[in-house]
Amino acid sequence: MAAASAAPIAGHPAKRLCIMLTVRDHFHHRSLMVKLLTGARRAGLAGGTIIEALAGYGTSGRIHHTHAFSDDAPVTIVIIDRPERIESFIDSVENLLAGVAFMISDVEVIDF
């Protein structure tokens, strides 16, 4: 019996935008993480997720913890789409990202 050959995995290049915040970060009395995720959805980006961490620190050097009744939990927003769409989104929310740490990395999206 001949062994079946595995089909090559086909992917396409994309960019991953990671934005580091805390739950307490706001913009005009609205949650910044929700405002950014909602903006990404309205812009039609392929996908976005808010991930809450147990602990973390950023440029301030202050350690943020997740514990009961905390509004200081560190969160990361992860958004993935084609490079030009990520760049356009960043341009559209530039005023929201002042003083916020974020990174962009090349990724390959694989659809199964």
N, CA, C and O atoms as a MOPAC input file, in Angstrom:
PM7 MOZYME 1SCF
protein

 N      0.84700 1    -1.17000 1     0.00000 1
 C      0.00000 1     0.00000 1     0.00000 1
 C      0.89700 1     1.24000 1     0.00000 1
 O      1.80800 1     1.34500 1     0.82200 1
 N      0.65400 1     2.14600 1    -0.88500 1
 C      1.46800 1     3.35100 1    -1.00400 1
 C      1.08300 1     4.34200 1     0.08900 1
 O     -0.09200 1     4.51200 1     0.41500 1
 N      2.07500 1     4.97300 1     0.63000 1
 C      1.82700 1     5.98000 1     1.66500 1
 C      1.27500 1     7.24000 1     1.00900 1
 O      1.73300 1     7.66100 1    -0.05400 1
 N      0.28400 1     7.82700 1     1.66500 1
 C     -0.29700 1     9.06500 1     1.15400 1
 C      0.67000 1    10.20700 1     1.40700 1
 O      1.22700 1    10.32700 1     2.49900 1
 N      0.86600 1    11.03400 1     0.41100 1
 C      1.75700 1    12.18000 1     0.60500 1
 C      0.95900 1    13.32800 1     1.21100 1
 O     -0.18000 1    13.59300 1     0.82500 1
 N      1.57100 1    13.97900 1     2.14200 1
 C      0.91100 1    15.10800 1     2.80000 1
 C      0.87800 1    16.29500 1     1.84900 1
 O      1.86800 1    16.60600 1     1.18700 1
 N     -0.26700 1    16.94800 1     1.79000 1
 C     -0.39200 1    18.14500 1     0.96400 1
 C      0.37800 1    19.27200 1     1.62500 1
 O      0.36000 1    19.39900 1     2.85000 1
 N      1.05300 1    20.09000 1     0.83700 1
 C      1.78200 1    21.20800 1     1.43800 1
 C      0.80100 1    22.17600 1     2.10300 1
 O     -0.31800 1    22.37700 1     1.63100 1
 N      1.24000 1    22.75300 1     3.18400 1
 C      0.41500 1    23.73500 1     3.89000 1
 C      0.56100 1    25.06700 1     3.17100 1
 O      1.66600 1    25.58800 1     3.02200 1
 N     -0.55000 1    25.60100 1     2.73600 1
 C     -0.53100 1    26.87500 1     2.01900 1
 C     -0.89400 1    27.99600 1     2.98300 1
 O     -1.88300 1    27.90400 1     3.70900 1
 N     -0.11400 1    29.02400 1     2.98600 1
 C     -0.38900 1    30.17900 1     3.82900 1
 C     -0.22800 1    31.45400 1     3.04100 1
 O      0.16300 1    31.43300 1     1.87400 1
 N     -0.52800 1    32.55200 1     3.67400 1
 C     -0.30700 1    33.84500 1     3.03000 1
 C      0.26200 1    34.82100 1     4.05300 1
 O     -0.05400 1    34.73400 1     5.24000 1
 N      1.10200 1    35.75000 1     3.59800 1
 C      1.73200 1    36.69000 1     4.52800 1
 C      0.71100 1    37.64200 1     5.13300 1
 O     -0.25900 1    38.04000 1     4.48700 1
 N      0.95300 1    37.99200 1     6.38100 1
 C      0.09400 1    38.92900 1     7.08900 1
 C      0.94100 1    39.65400 1     8.12700 1
 O      2.12200 1    39.35500 1     8.30600 1
 N      0.32600 1    40.59800 1     8.79900 1
 C      0.96200 1    41.31200 1     9.90300 1
 C      0.13600 1    41.06900 1    11.16600 1
 O     -1.09000 1    40.96200 1    11.12700 1
 N      0.86300 1    40.98600 1    12.29600 1
 C      0.20700 1    40.86500 1    13.59800 1
 C      0.53200 1    42.14000 1    14.36800 1
 O      1.69700 1    42.48200 1    14.57000 1
 N     -0.50800 1    42.82600 1    14.78700 1
 C     -0.38500 1    44.02300 1    15.60300 1
 C     -0.72200 1    43.64300 1    17.03300 1
 O     -1.82000 1    43.15500 1    17.30200 1
 N      0.21300 1    43.86300 1    17.95900 1
 C     -0.02300 1    43.61000 1    19.38000 1
 C      0.06200 1    44.94500 1    20.10200 1
 O      1.05700 1    45.66100 1    19.98600 1
 N     -0.98400 1    45.27500 1    20.84500 1
 C     -1.06300 1    46.53300 1    21.58100 1
 C     -1.13400 1    46.19700 1    23.06100 1
 O     -2.02800 1    45.46700 1    23.49100 1
 N     -0.18700 1    46.73000 1    23.85200 1
 C     -0.13300 1    46.44800 1    25.27800 1
 C     -0.76800 1    47.58000 1    26.07400 1
 O     -0.38200 1    48.74100 1    25.94300 1
 N     -1.74600 1    47.22600 1    26.90000 1
 C     -2.49400 1    48.19300 1    27.70000 1
 C     -2.74400 1    47.62500 1    29.09000 1
 O     -2.27300 1    46.54000 1    29.43200 1
 N     -3.48600 1    48.37200 1    29.87300 1
 C     -4.06700 1    47.82300 1    31.09700 1
 C     -5.56900 1    48.05700 1    31.01700 1
 O     -6.04100 1    48.87900 1    30.23200 1
 N     -6.30400 1    47.33500 1    31.82900 1
 C     -7.76000 1    47.47000 1    31.84300 1
 C     -8.16000 1    48.91100 1    32.15100 1
 O     -9.19700 1    49.37700 1    31.68100 1
 N     -7.35200 1    49.61500 1    32.93200 1
 C     -7.72700 1    50.97800 1    33.33900 1
 C     -7.49000 1    52.03300 1    32.25700 1
 O     -7.94000 1    53.16700 1    32.41800 1
 N     -6.80200 1    51.70500 1    31.16600 1
 C     -6.54900 1    52.69500 1    30.11400 1
 C     -7.85100 1    53.09000 1    29.42400 1
 O     -8.61500 1    52.24600 1    28.95600 1
 N     -8.07600 1    54.39500 1    29.37700 1
 C     -9.29700 1    54.93400 1    28.77400 1
 C     -8.95900 1    56.06800 1    27.81800 1
 O     -7.88000 1    56.65700 1    27.87900 1
 N     -9.90500 1    56.35800 1    26.93400 1
 C     -9.80300 1    57.48200 1    26.01700 1
 C    -11.17400 1    58.14600 1    26.00500 1
 O    -12.15800 1    57.53200 1    25.59300 1
 N    -11.24300 1    59.38100 1    26.45000 1
 C    -12.51400 1    60.11000 1    26.53200 1
 C    -13.56600 1    59.30500 1    27.29100 1
 O    -14.69400 1    59.15100 1    26.82400 1
 N    -13.19500 1    58.79800 1    28.45200 1
 C    -14.09700 1    58.07400 1    29.35900 1
 C    -14.62800 1    56.75800 1    28.80200 1
 O    -15.64100 1    56.24600 1    29.27900 1
 N    -13.95100 1    56.20900 1    27.79400 1
 C    -14.31500 1    54.90000 1    27.24300 1
 C    -13.11500 1    53.98500 1    27.33600 1
 O    -11.97300 1    54.43300 1    27.22900 1
 N    -13.36900 1    52.70900 1    27.53500 1
 C    -12.30500 1    51.72400 1    27.60300 1
 C    -11.49500 1    51.75100 1    26.31100 1
 O    -12.04600 1    51.58900 1    25.22200 1
 N    -10.18700 1    51.95600 1    26.43700 1
 C     -9.33400 1    52.03300 1    25.25000 1
 C     -9.27000 1    50.68800 1    24.53800 1
 O     -9.26300 1    50.64100 1    23.30800 1
 N     -9.22200 1    49.59000 1    25.30100 1
 C     -9.12800 1    48.28300 1    24.64700 1
 C    -10.38700 1    47.99200 1    23.83900 1
 O    -10.30200 1    47.45200 1    22.73600 1
 N    -11.54400 1    48.34000 1    24.37200 1
 C    -12.78900 1    48.10200 1    23.64200 1
 C    -12.87300 1    49.03700 1    22.44000 1
 O    -13.30600 1    48.62700 1    21.36300 1
 N    -12.46400 1    50.28300 1    22.61800 1
 C    -12.48800 1    51.24700 1    21.51000 1
 C    -11.59100 1    50.77600 1    20.35700 1
 O    -11.98500 1    50.86800 1    19.19400 1
 N    -10.38700 1    50.27200 1    20.67100 1
 C     -9.49000 1    49.78900 1    19.61900 1
 C    -10.02000 1    48.53700 1    18.94100 1
 O     -9.95200 1    48.42300 1    17.71700 1
 N    -10.54600 1    47.59600 1    19.71600 1
 C    -11.08300 1    46.37100 1    19.11700 1
 C    -12.30900 1    46.67300 1    18.25900 1
 O    -12.46800 1    46.11900 1    17.17100 1
 N    -13.16100 1    47.54500 1    18.75200 1
 C    -14.34300 1    47.94600 1    17.97400 1
 C    -13.92300 1    48.65400 1    16.69000 1
 O    -14.52300 1    48.44500 1    15.63500 1
 N    -12.89000 1    49.49400 1    16.78300 1
 C    -12.36900 1    50.18100 1    15.59400 1
 C    -11.82000 1    49.20600 1    14.57300 1
 O    -12.00900 1    49.38800 1    13.37000 1
 N    -11.13600 1    48.16400 1    15.05000 1
 C    -10.59900 1    47.14900 1    14.13700 1
 C    -11.73000 1    46.41500 1    13.42700 1
 O    -11.64300 1    46.13700 1    12.23100 1
 N    -12.78100 1    46.10400 1    14.16200 1
 C    -13.92600 1    45.41500 1    13.55100 1
 C    -14.60500 1    46.30900 1    12.51900 1
 O    -14.93800 1    45.86300 1    11.42100 1
 N    -14.80700 1    47.56900 1    12.88100 1
 C    -15.43800 1    48.51300 1    11.93900 1
 C    -14.58700 1    48.71500 1    10.69000 1
 O    -15.11600 1    48.94700 1     9.60400 1
 N    -13.27000 1    48.62700 1    10.84800 1
 C    -12.35900 1    48.77700 1     9.70500 1
 C    -12.33600 1    47.52000 1     8.84100 1
 O    -11.71300 1    47.50300 1     7.77900 1
 N    -13.01800 1    46.46700 1     9.29700 1
 C    -13.09500 1    45.23800 1     8.51000 1
 C    -11.86000 1    44.36400 1     8.59600 1
 O    -11.62800 1    43.53600 1     7.71500 1
 N    -11.04600 1    44.53900 1     9.66400 1
 C     -9.85200 1    43.71300 1     9.79100 1
 C    -10.24000 1    42.26100 1    10.05000 1
 O    -11.30600 1    41.97400 1    10.59400 1
 N     -9.35900 1    41.36000 1     9.65200 1
 C     -9.67600 1    39.92700 1     9.64200 1
 C    -10.00000 1    39.36400 1    11.02000 1
 O    -10.88300 1    38.51600 1    11.13900 1
 N     -9.30800 1    39.81400 1    12.06200 1
 C     -9.59300 1    39.27800 1    13.38400 1
 C     -8.86000 1    40.01600 1    14.46700 1
 O     -7.79200 1    40.58300 1    14.23900 1
 N     -9.44200 1    40.00700 1    15.65900 1
 C     -8.83100 1    40.65600 1    16.80600 1
 C     -9.27200 1    39.98400 1    18.08600 1
 O    -10.38800 1    39.47300 1    18.18100 1
 N     -8.38400 1    39.98800 1    19.07500 1
 C     -8.66200 1    39.36500 1    20.36100 1
 C     -8.03000 1    40.19800 1    21.46500 1
 O     -6.93100 1    40.72900 1    21.30000 1
 N     -8.72700 1    40.31200 1    22.59000 1
 C     -8.16500 1    40.92900 1    23.78300 1
 C     -7.80700 1    39.80800 1    24.73800 1
 O     -8.64700 1    38.97600 1    25.08000 1
 N     -6.54000 1    39.79100 1    25.17100 1
 C     -6.05200 1    38.75600 1    26.06900 1
 C     -5.64300 1    39.41200 1    27.37900 1
 O     -4.83000 1    40.33600 1    27.38800 1
 N     -6.20700 1    38.93600 1    28.48500 1
 C     -5.84300 1    39.45600 1    29.80300 1
 C     -4.73400 1    38.59400 1    30.39000 1
 O     -4.80000 1    37.36600 1    30.33300 1
 N     -3.73100 1    39.22700 1    30.94600 1
 C     -2.59300 1    38.51600 1    31.52100 1
 C     -2.68100 1    38.48700 1    33.04300 1
 O     -3.43700 1    39.24800 1    33.64700 1
 N     -1.90600 1    37.60800 1    33.64900 1
 C     -1.83400 1    37.53900 1    35.10200 1
 C     -1.00000 1    38.67600 1    35.68000 1
 O     -1.32000 1    39.21700 1    36.73800 1
 N      0.07000 1    39.03300 1    34.97800 1
 C      0.92700 1    40.12300 1    35.42000 1
 C      1.76000 1    40.60100 1    34.24500 1
 O      1.95700 1    39.87100 1    33.27400 1
 N      2.24500 1    41.82300 1    34.33700 1
 C      3.09500 1    42.35200 1    33.29000 1
 C      3.57300 1    43.74200 1    33.63200 1
 O      3.07800 1    44.37100 1    34.56800 1
 N      4.55500 1    44.22800 1    32.85700 1
 C      5.01500 1    45.60400 1    33.01200 1
 C      5.40400 1    46.13300 1    31.64200 1
 O      5.67300 1    45.37100 1    30.71300 1
 N      5.42600 1    47.43600 1    31.54000 1
 C      5.76000 1    48.07400 1    30.27300 1
 C      6.78500 1    49.15900 1    30.48300 1
 O      7.66500 1    49.03700 1    31.33500 1
 N      6.67400 1    50.22500 1    29.70600 1
 C      7.67600 1    51.28100 1    29.73000 1
 C      7.76800 1    51.98200 1    31.08300 1
 O      8.81800 1    52.52900 1    31.42000 1
 N      6.69400 1    51.97300 1    31.85700 1
 C      6.72900 1    52.62500 1    33.16800 1
 C      7.55100 1    51.82900 1    34.17300 1
 O      8.01400 1    52.38000 1    35.17200 1
 N      7.73500 1    50.54200 1    33.91800 1
 C      8.44800 1    49.68100 1    34.85100 1
 C      7.58000 1    49.20300 1    36.00000 1
 O      8.01400 1    48.37700 1    36.80400 1
 N      6.36900 1    49.70900 1    36.08600 1
 C      5.44500 1    49.31800 1    37.15000 1
 C      4.82500 1    47.97400 1    36.80900 1
 O      4.36400 1    47.77400 1    35.68500 1
 N      4.80600 1    47.04700 1    37.76500 1
 C      4.21000 1    45.73600 1    37.53400 1
 C      2.71200 1    45.82000 1    37.78200 1
 O      2.27100 1    46.27000 1    38.84000 1
 N      1.94200 1    45.38700 1    36.80500 1
 C      0.47800 1    45.36300 1    36.88700 1
 C      0.06500 1    43.92300 1    37.15800 1
 O      0.55700 1    43.00000 1    36.50900 1
 N     -0.84600 1    43.72900 1    38.12300 1
 C     -1.28800 1    42.38300 1    38.50600 1
 C     -2.76800 1    42.20900 1    38.25000 1
 O     -3.54400 1    43.16400 1    38.28200 1
 N     -3.14000 1    40.97000 1    37.99600 1
 C     -4.54300 1    40.60400 1    37.95500 1
 C     -4.87800 1    39.97100 1    39.29400 1
 O     -4.25500 1    38.98600 1    39.68900 1
 N     -5.83600 1    40.51500 1    39.98200 1
 C     -6.34000 1    39.91600 1    41.21200 1
 C     -7.75100 1    40.42400 1    41.42600 1
 O     -8.21600 1    41.30200 1    40.70000 1
 N     -8.42200 1    39.88400 1    42.40300 1
 C     -9.82400 1    40.23800 1    42.63700 1
 C     -9.98300 1    41.75500 1    42.76100 1
 O     -9.19300 1    42.41900 1    43.43200 1
 N    -10.99000 1    42.27700 1    42.12200 1
 C    -11.35800 1    43.68500 1    42.18000 1
 C    -10.26800 1    44.61000 1    41.63000 1
 O    -10.15000 1    45.75600 1    42.06600 1
 N     -9.48100 1    44.12200 1    40.68600 1
 C     -8.40900 1    44.92500 1    40.10800 1
 C     -8.85900 1    45.54700 1    38.79500 1
 O     -9.48500 1    44.89600 1    37.95800 1
 N     -8.52600 1    46.82400 1    38.63500 1
 C     -8.75900 1    47.45600 1    37.33200 1
 C     -7.41900 1    47.74100 1    36.66400 1
 O     -7.32400 1    48.56500 1    35.75400 1
 N     -6.38000 1    47.04000 1    37.13400 1
 C     -5.02700 1    47.29600 1    36.66900 1
 C     -4.44300 1    46.11500 1    35.89100 1
 O     -3.23300 1    46.05700 1    35.67100 1
 N     -5.29100 1    45.18100 1    35.47700 1
 C     -4.81800 1    43.97800 1    34.79400 1
 C     -4.20200 1    44.33900 1    33.45000 1
 O     -4.75500 1    45.15500 1    32.71200 1
 N     -3.05400 1    43.73500 1    33.12600 1
 C     -2.45900 1    43.96800 1    31.80600 1
 C     -3.24400 1    43.21500 1    30.73300 1
 O     -3.67000 1    42.08000 1    30.94400 1
 N     -3.42600 1    43.85200 1    29.59800 1
 C     -4.10600 1    43.22200 1    28.46800 1
 C     -3.29900 1    43.45800 1    27.20600 1
 O     -2.57300 1    44.44500 1    27.08600 1
 N     -3.43700 1    42.53500 1    26.26900 1
 C     -2.84600 1    42.68300 1    24.94500 1
 C     -3.94700 1    42.51100 1    23.92000 1
 O     -4.72200 1    41.55700 1    23.98200 1
 N     -4.01200 1    43.42300 1    22.99100 1
 C     -4.93000 1    43.29100 1    21.86100 1
 C     -4.10200 1    42.75200 1    20.70700 1
 O     -3.07000 1    43.32400 1    20.35700 1
 N     -4.54900 1    41.65800 1    20.12000 1
 C     -3.85500 1    41.05800 1    18.97800 1
 C     -4.78800 1    41.16700 1    17.77600 1
 O     -5.92400 1    40.69400 1    17.81000 1
 N     -4.28900 1    41.79800 1    16.71000 1
 C     -5.06900 1    41.99000 1    15.48100 1
 C     -4.21200 1    41.49800 1    14.31900 1
 O     -3.03000 1    41.82900 1    14.22200 1
 N     -4.81900 1    40.70600 1    13.44100 1
 C     -4.09200 1    40.14800 1    12.29400 1
 C     -4.84100 1    40.46100 1    11.00600 1
 O     -6.06100 1    40.32000 1    10.92700 1
 N     -4.08600 1    40.88600 1     9.99900 1
 C     -4.65600 1    41.11100 1     8.66700 1
 C     -3.51100 1    41.32500 1     7.68300 1
 O     -2.33700 1    41.21800 1     8.03900 1
 N     -3.87200 1    41.62800 1     6.44700 1
 C     -2.87400 1    41.91300 1     5.42600 1
 C     -2.06100 1    43.14900 1     5.83000 1
 O     -2.58200 1    44.05000 1     6.48800 1
 N     -0.79500 1    43.18500 1     5.43700 1
 C      0.07800 1    44.29200 1     5.85800 1
 C     -0.49200 1    45.68700 1     5.60200 1
 O     -0.43900 1    46.54900 1     6.47900 1
 N     -1.02800 1    45.90600 1     4.42500 1
 C     -1.52600 1    47.25100 1     4.10000 1
 C     -2.74300 1    47.63500 1     4.94500 1
 O     -2.94800 1    48.81300 1     5.23400 1
 N     -3.55000 1    46.64700 1     5.34000 1
 C     -4.72800 1    46.93100 1     6.17000 1
 C     -4.32100 1    47.24700 1     7.61200 1
 O     -4.93400 1    48.09500 1     8.26100 1
 N     -3.28900 1    46.56500 1     8.10900 1
 C     -2.78200 1    46.86400 1     9.45200 1
 C     -2.20200 1    48.27600 1     9.47700 1
 O     -2.47800 1    49.04400 1    10.39800 1
 N     -1.40400 1    48.62100 1     8.47300 1
 C     -0.81000 1    49.96400 1     8.41100 1
 C     -1.89800 1    51.03900 1     8.35000 1
 O     -1.79400 1    52.06900 1     9.01600 1
 N     -2.93200 1    50.80100 1     7.55800 1
 C     -4.03200 1    51.75600 1     7.44900 1
 C     -4.75500 1    51.91000 1     8.79000 1
 O     -5.12300 1    53.01800 1     9.17900 1
 N     -4.95500 1    50.79400 1     9.48900 1
 C     -5.61700 1    50.84600 1    10.79500 1
 C     -4.78000 1    51.65600 1    11.78800 1
 O     -5.31400 1    52.48900 1    12.51900 1
 N     -3.48300 1    51.41200 1    11.81100 1
 C     -2.60700 1    52.15600 1    12.72700 1
 C     -2.70100 1    53.65200 1    12.44000 1
 O     -2.78100 1    54.45700 1    13.36700 1
 N     -2.69100 1    54.02200 1    11.17800 1
 C     -2.83400 1    55.43300 1    10.81100 1
 C     -4.15100 1    56.00700 1    11.32200 1
 O     -4.19700 1    57.15800 1    11.75500 1
 N     -5.21700 1    55.21900 1    11.27600 1
 C     -6.54000 1    55.70900 1    11.66700 1
 C     -6.70900 1    55.84100 1    13.18100 1
 O     -7.57700 1    56.58400 1    13.64000 1
 N     -5.89300 1    55.13100 1    13.96000 1
 C     -6.01600 1    55.18900 1    15.42600 1
 C     -4.77100 1    55.77400 1    16.08200 1
 O     -4.55100 1    55.60600 1    17.28100 1
 N     -3.97000 1    56.45400 1    15.29200 1
 C     -2.70700 1    57.00400 1    15.79700 1
 C     -2.90900 1    57.84300 1    17.05600 1
 O     -2.09900 1    57.77100 1    17.98000 1
 N     -3.97300 1    58.63500 1    17.10500 1
 C     -4.22800 1    59.47700 1    18.27700 1
 C     -4.53200 1    58.64200 1    19.52400 1
 O     -4.29400 1    59.10300 1    20.64000 1
 N     -5.05300 1    57.42500 1    19.35700 1
 C     -5.34700 1    56.55800 1    20.49500 1
 C     -4.10400 1    55.84900 1    21.01300 1
 O     -4.08200 1    55.39800 1    22.15800 1
 N     -3.07100 1    55.74600 1    20.18700 1
 C     -1.88300 1    54.97600 1    20.53700 1
 C     -0.77000 1    55.82000 1    21.15500 1
 O      0.30600 1    55.30000 1    21.45000 1
 N     -1.01500 1    57.10900 1    21.35300 1
 C      0.01500 1    57.96800 1    21.96400 1
 C      0.34800 1    57.44200 1    23.35900 1
 O     -0.53400 1    57.31700 1    24.20900 1
 N      1.61000 1    57.14100 1    23.58500 1
 C      2.04400 1    56.64500 1    24.88700 1
 C      1.75300 1    55.17600 1    25.14500 1
 O      1.98200 1    54.68100 1    26.24800 1
 N      1.25100 1    54.47700 1    24.13500 1
 C      0.91400 1    53.06100 1    24.27100 1
 C      1.97000 1    52.23100 1    23.54200 1
 O      2.35500 1    52.55400 1    22.41900 1
 N      2.43500 1    51.15900 1    24.18900 1
 C      3.40800 1    50.27300 1    23.54400 1
 C      2.68000 1    49.33400 1    22.58800 1
 O      1.67100 1    48.72400 1    22.94100 1
 N      3.21200 1    49.23100 1    21.37100 1
 C      2.65100 1    48.26700 1    20.42600 1
 C      3.76300 1    47.76100 1    19.52900 1
 O      4.80800 1    48.39600 1    19.38400 1
 N      3.52000 1    46.61300 1    18.93500 1
 C      4.50600 1    46.03900 1    18.02600 1
 C      3.79800 1    45.43800 1    16.83000 1
 O      2.63300 1    45.04500 1    16.89900 1
 N      4.53300 1    45.37700 1    15.73200 1
 C      4.03300 1    44.78000 1    14.50000 1
 C      5.02000 1    43.70200 1    14.09600 1
 O      6.23000 1    43.92900 1    14.09500 1
 N      4.51200 1    42.54300 1    13.75700 1
 C      5.41500 1    41.46400 1    13.31900 1
 C      4.83000 1    40.77200 1    12.08600 1
 O      3.61800 1    40.74700 1    11.87300 1
 N      5.73200 1    40.21900 1    11.29300 1
 C      5.32400 1    39.43600 1    10.12500 1
 C      4.86700 1    38.06000 1    10.59400 1
 O      5.52100 1    37.42800 1    11.42400 1
 N      3.74800 1    37.60500 1    10.06100 1
 C      3.25000 1    36.27300 1    10.35400 1
 C      2.77700 1    35.64100 1     9.06400 1
 O      2.62500 1    36.32200 1     8.05000 1
 N      2.54800 1    34.35700 1     9.09900 1
 C      1.95200 1    33.65500 1     7.97300 1
 C      0.64000 1    33.06300 1     8.45500 1
 O      0.61200 1    32.30900 1     9.42800 1
 N     -0.44200 1    33.40300 1     7.78000 1
 C     -1.76500 1    32.90100 1     8.13900 1
 C     -2.01000 1    31.62200 1     7.35500 1
 O     -1.84800 1    31.58000 1     6.13600 1
 N     -2.40000 1    30.59500 1     8.06900 1
 C     -2.69400 1    29.31700 1     7.43700 1
 C     -4.15700 1    29.00600 1     7.66800 1
 O     -4.60300 1    28.90700 1     8.81100 1
 N     -4.89700 1    28.85200 1     6.60400 1
 C     -6.32600 1    28.52000 1     6.66900 1
 C     -6.48000 1    27.03400 1     6.40300 1
 O     -6.05300 1    26.53400 1     5.36300 1
 N     -7.08200 1    26.33900 1     7.33500 1
 C     -7.31700 1    24.91000 1     7.14700 1
 C     -8.71100 1    24.66700 1     6.65500 1
 O     -9.09700 1    23.51900 1     6.43600 1

